[in-house]
């Protein structure tokens, strides 16, 4: 791992409903930046689209970070959230020959750096303010034909390393969702699990060991 980025994974935080669509239809959605909460980011995407004379610009935002509480709270809606852990190389290789796609890790820049920077129009989709650096985002852009609110990129289920459900689901509900996702995928070996980030027995065991050793 270099600079905190996981080299061989792209993790997409999304909803359980979106994962059901992905597994059923073997596709993943690229969304319209105009609907993003970060208006600075949306504006940079709009500036790029207009400067290039594009009619379409859709994006798939992933992270190269390991699992964090920040990602769960910012990029999912609590008990409806999950993330898909993609194997990075085959996913990117599938679009390398298509000029409608391009991608890069995000670059996080301070205000004082922007004043003297020599960025170009091509950099606009991959620039964010330094305060977003913990996201370690990796972004894929699509600028081809698209008649819908979203663009759907075909995927292979073999690119999915695992699907991780949010840590707030009751265990019986999580078990039901796991079984449903495996059934939809047609692959009983599909790795689906629930995050233990906020409820790890192993973590609490270490705390108990500290107590047992005494003050």
C-alpha positions in Angstrom: 0.0 0.0 0.0 1.4 3.4 -1.0 0.1 6.7 0.4 -2.8 4.9 2.0 -4.2 3.5 -1.2 -5.1 -0.1 -1.7 -3.4 -1.1 -4.9 -5.6 -3.9 -6.2 -9.1 -2.9 -5.2 -11.8 -0.4 -6.2 -14.5 -0.2 -3.6 -17.9 1.3 -4.5 -20.1 2.3 -1.6 -23.7 2.2 -2.7 -27.1 0.9 -1.7 -28.3 -2.7 -1.4 -30.9 -2.0 -4.1 -28.1 -0.9 -6.5 -26.2 -4.1 -5.8 -29.4 -6.2 -6.6 -29.6 -4.4 -9.9 -25.9 -5.0 -10.5 -26.1 -8.7 -9.8 -29.3 -9.3 -11.7 -28.3 -7.3 -14.8 -24.5 -7.6 -14.7 -24.0 -3.8 -14.8 -22.9 -0.9 -12.7 -24.3 2.6 -12.8 -22.5 5.8 -13.7 -24.4 8.8 -12.3 -24.9 12.5 -13.1 -22.6 14.8 -11.2 -25.2 17.5 -11.2 -26.9 15.7 -8.3 -23.8 15.5 -6.1 -23.8 17.1 -2.6 -20.3 18.6 -3.2 -21.2 21.6 -5.4 -17.6 22.5 -5.9 -17.0 19.0 -7.4 -20.1 19.2 -9.5 -19.1 22.6 -10.8 -15.7 21.3 -11.9 -17.4 18.5 -13.8 -19.8 21.0 -15.5 -16.8 23.2 -16.5 -15.1 20.2 -18.0 -18.2 19.1 -19.9 -18.8 22.5 -21.3 -15.1 23.2 -22.2 -15.0 19.9 -24.1 -18.4 20.5 -25.8 -19.8 17.2 -24.3 -23.5 16.4 -24.2 -23.0 13.6 -21.7 -20.7 13.2 -18.6 -21.4 10.5 -16.1 -19.1 9.3 -13.3 -18.4 6.2 -11.1 -16.8 7.2 -7.8 -14.9 4.5 -5.9 -12.3 4.5 -3.2 -8.9 2.9 -2.9 -9.1 3.3 0.9 -9.5 0.5 3.4 -12.9 0.4 5.2 -13.5 3.5 7.4 -16.4 4.9 9.4 -16.2 8.0 7.3 -17.0 6.1 4.1 -20.0 4.4 5.7 -21.5 7.6 7.1 -20.8 9.8 4.1 -21.4 7.5 1.1 -24.2 5.2 2.3 -27.5 5.6 4.1 -26.9 3.6 7.2 -28.8 0.3 7.1 -29.3 0.5 3.3 -25.6 0.8 2.6 -23.0 -1.7 1.4 -19.8 -1.7 -0.6 -18.7 -3.8 -3.6 -15.0 -4.7 -3.5 -13.9 -5.0 -7.2 -10.7 -6.5 -8.4 -9.2 -3.4 -10.0 -7.2 -4.6 -13.0 -9.8 -6.6 -15.0 -12.5 -3.9 -14.4 -10.2 -1.2 -15.9 -8.9 -3.4 -18.6 -12.4 -3.9 -19.8 -12.8 -0.2 -20.8 -9.2 0.6 -21.8 -9.9 0.3 -25.5 -13.1 2.4 -25.3 -12.4 6.2 -25.7 -15.7 7.0 -24.0 -14.1 6.0 -20.7 -11.2 7.5 -18.8 -10.1 7.3 -15.2 -7.6 8.4 -12.6 -7.2 8.7 -8.8 -8.3 12.1 -7.5 -5.8 14.8 -6.7 -6.5 16.8 -3.5 -5.3 20.4 -3.6 -5.1 23.2 -1.1 -6.4 26.7 -1.9 -2.8 28.1 -1.8 -1.7 25.5 -4.3 -4.5 26.2 -6.7 -3.4 29.9 -7.0 0.0 28.9 -8.6 -0.9 25.5 -10.1 -0.7 24.8 -13.8 -3.6 22.4 -14.1 -5.3 21.9 -17.5 -8.9 21.3 -18.5 -8.2 17.6 -18.6 -7.4 17.7 -14.9 -10.8 19.2 -13.8 -12.7 15.9 -13.3 -9.9 14.7 -11.0 -9.4 17.7 -8.7 -10.9 18.1 -5.2 -10.2 20.3 -2.3 -7.7 19.0 0.2 -10.3 18.5 2.9 -11.6 15.5 1.0 -8.3 13.7 0.9 -9.3 10.9 3.4 -11.7 9.6 0.7 -8.8 8.4 -1.5 -11.2 8.5 -4.4 -10.6 6.8 -7.8 -13.0 8.1 -10.5 -14.1 6.6 -13.8 -15.7 9.0 -16.3 -18.0 8.1 -19.2 -18.6 10.7 -22.0 -20.3 8.5 -24.6 -23.9 8.3 -25.7 -26.4 8.0 -22.9 -30.2 8.6 -23.2 -30.9 8.0 -19.5 -30.2 9.6 -16.2 -27.5 7.0 -15.6 -25.0 5.1 -17.8 -24.7 1.4 -17.2 -21.3 -0.3 -17.8 -21.4 -4.1 -18.3 -19.4 -6.1 -15.7 -18.4 -9.6 -15.0 -19.3 -11.1 -11.7 -15.8 -12.5 -11.5 -14.5 -9.0 -10.9 -16.2 -8.9 -7.6 -14.0 -9.9 -4.7 -16.7 -9.5 -2.1 -19.8 -7.5 -1.1 -19.8 -6.1 2.4 -23.1 -5.0 4.1 -23.2 -2.1 6.6 -22.5 -2.8 10.3 -25.9 -1.6 11.5 -28.1 -4.4 10.1 -29.5 -6.8 12.6 -27.9 -10.2 12.1 -31.1 -12.0 10.9 -31.7 -9.3 8.3 -28.1 -9.4 7.2 -28.2 -13.2 6.8 -31.4 -12.9 4.7 -29.8 -10.3 2.5 -26.7 -12.4 2.1 -28.8 -15.4 0.9 -30.8 -13.2 -1.5 -27.7 -11.7 -3.1 -26.1 -15.1 -3.6 -29.4 -16.4 -5.1 -29.7 -13.4 -7.5 -26.0 -13.8 -8.6 -26.4 -17.5 -9.3 -23.1 -18.0 -7.5 -23.4 -19.7 -4.1 -19.7 -18.9 -3.6 -20.2 -15.2 -3.9 -18.5 -13.6 -0.9 -21.1 -11.6 1.0 -20.5 -10.5 4.6 -21.4 -7.8 7.2 -19.0 -5.2 8.3 -17.7 -5.6 11.9 -16.2 -2.1 12.0 -18.4 -0.9 14.8 -19.1 -4.3 16.4 -16.0 -6.5 16.5 -15.8 -9.2 19.1 -12.1 -9.5 18.3 -11.5 -5.8 19.0 -13.4 -6.0 22.3 -11.5 -9.1 23.3 -8.3 -7.1 23.1 -9.8 -4.5 25.5 -10.7 -7.3 27.9 -7.1 -8.5 27.8 -5.9 -5.0 28.8 -8.2 -5.1 31.8 -7.0 -8.6 32.7 -3.4 -7.4 32.8 -4.4 -4.8 35.3 -3.7 -1.1 35.8 
